[in-house]
């Protein structure tokens, strides 16, 4: 029996490594694109969540202003640090709920009054924060409405 040596050509075995390398490059490129898309979505989600929390704080400020112009108007000239159930002005209704002014819910999220600081000209500064302390905001209350302070 005669064994013959097979002659190898330089291009033998060249196609398979090139194909595998091409597949790996495409797979890595695809994973990179997916990672970029997921990162962008995460950023958008965080931005949307922050905007929603800011909206809740602004709604809370509107709610407190309405109360300070309505049922709790007796507290409007008094800083919130001086609000005490046993030291309310005589014009305050007996049913006034101080705890409801200091902590309340907007859209299922608990908000807390940090400070109300009135001024002599009928305006004041209001600071609210989310109960989990993840975000807070300051507002200026003027006769023309509520304006967020930077």
C-alpha positions in Angstrom: 0.0 0.0 0.0 1.3 3.3 -1.0 0.5 6.3 1.0 0.5 9.5 -0.8 1.2 12.8 0.9 -1.4 15.4 0.3 -0.2 18.6 -1.1 -1.3 21.6 0.9 -2.1 24.8 -0.8 -1.5 28.1 1.1 -5.3 28.9 1.0 -6.4 25.6 2.6 -8.0 26.2 6.0 -8.2 30.0 5.5 -12.0 30.4 5.1 -13.0 29.0 8.4 -10.9 31.3 10.7 -11.9 34.3 8.6 -15.6 33.3 9.0 -15.3 32.8 12.7 -13.5 36.1 13.1 -16.2 37.9 11.2 -19.0 36.3 13.3 -17.2 37.4 16.5 -16.8 40.9 15.2 -20.5 41.1 14.4 -21.5 39.6 17.7 -19.4 42.1 19.7 -20.7 45.0 17.6 -24.3 43.9 18.3 -23.6 43.6 22.1 -22.1 47.0 22.1 -25.1 48.6 20.4 -27.5 46.8 22.8 -25.5 48.1 25.7 -25.7 51.7 24.4 -29.4 51.4 23.9 -30.0 50.0 27.4 -27.8 52.8 28.9 -29.8 55.5 27.0 -33.1 54.0 28.2 -31.9 54.0 31.8 -31.0 57.6 31.5 -34.4 58.5 30.0 -36.1 56.5 32.8 -34.2 58.4 35.5 -35.0 61.8 33.8 -38.7 60.9 33.6 -38.7 59.8 37.3 -37.1 63.1 38.3 -39.6 65.1 36.3 -42.5 63.2 37.9 -41.1 63.9 41.4 -40.7 67.6 40.5 -44.3 67.7 39.3 -45.5 66.1 42.6 -43.6 68.7 44.6 -45.1 71.5 42.5 -48.5 70.1 43.0 -47.9 69.9 46.8 -46.9 73.5 46.8 -50.1 74.4 45.0 -52.1 72.4 47.5 -50.4 74.1 50.5 -50.9 77.6 49.0 -54.6 76.8 48.5 -54.9 75.7 52.2 -53.0 78.8 53.4 -55.4 81.0 51.4 -58.4 79.0 52.6 -59.0 76.9 55.8 -55.5 77.4 57.1 -55.2 81.2 56.3 -54.7 81.9 60.0 -51.3 80.2 59.7 -50.1 82.2 56.6 -48.3 85.0 58.6 -46.7 82.5 60.9 -43.5 80.5 60.1 -44.1 76.7 60.1 -41.4 76.4 62.8 -43.8 78.1 65.2 -46.9 76.1 64.3 -48.1 74.3 67.5 -51.5 72.8 68.2 -51.6 74.4 71.6 -50.5 77.8 70.4 -52.7 78.5 67.3 -54.2 81.9 66.7 -57.8 82.4 67.9 -59.1 82.8 64.3 -57.9 79.2 63.4 -60.7 76.7 63.2 -60.7 74.0 66.0 -60.6 71.3 63.3 -57.4 72.5 61.7 -55.1 69.5 61.1 -51.5 70.6 61.5 -50.2 67.1 60.7 -52.1 67.2 57.5 -50.3 70.4 56.5 -46.9 69.1 57.5 -47.2 65.7 55.7 -49.6 64.7 52.9 -49.8 62.6 49.8 -49.8 63.6 46.2 -50.4 60.9 43.6 -49.5 58.2 46.1 -46.2 59.8 47.1 -45.8 61.2 50.6 -44.6 64.8 50.8 -43.4 66.7 53.8 -43.4 70.4 54.6 -39.8 71.4 55.5 -40.4 75.1 56.0 -42.9 77.9 55.4 -41.3 81.4 55.8 -43.7 84.3 55.3 -42.7 87.9 54.7 -44.4 91.1 55.6 -45.5 91.8 52.0 -47.8 88.8 51.8 -45.3 86.5 50.0 -43.3 83.7 51.4 -40.9 80.9 50.8 -42.0 77.3 50.9 -39.8 74.2 51.0 -41.1 70.7 50.4 -39.4 67.3 50.2 -40.5 63.8 49.3 -40.8 61.6 52.4 -38.0 59.4 51.2 -35.8 62.6 51.0 -34.8 61.7 47.4 -35.8 65.2 46.2 -36.8 68.6 47.6 -37.8 71.9 46.1 -38.2 75.5 47.2 -41.0 77.7 46.0 -41.7 81.4 46.2 -45.3 82.3 47.0 -46.4 85.6 45.5 -49.8 87.2 45.1 -49.6 86.1 41.4 -48.9 82.5 42.2 -46.3 79.9 42.9 -42.8 80.0 41.4 -40.1 77.4 41.9 -36.8 78.7 43.1 -33.5 77.3 41.8 
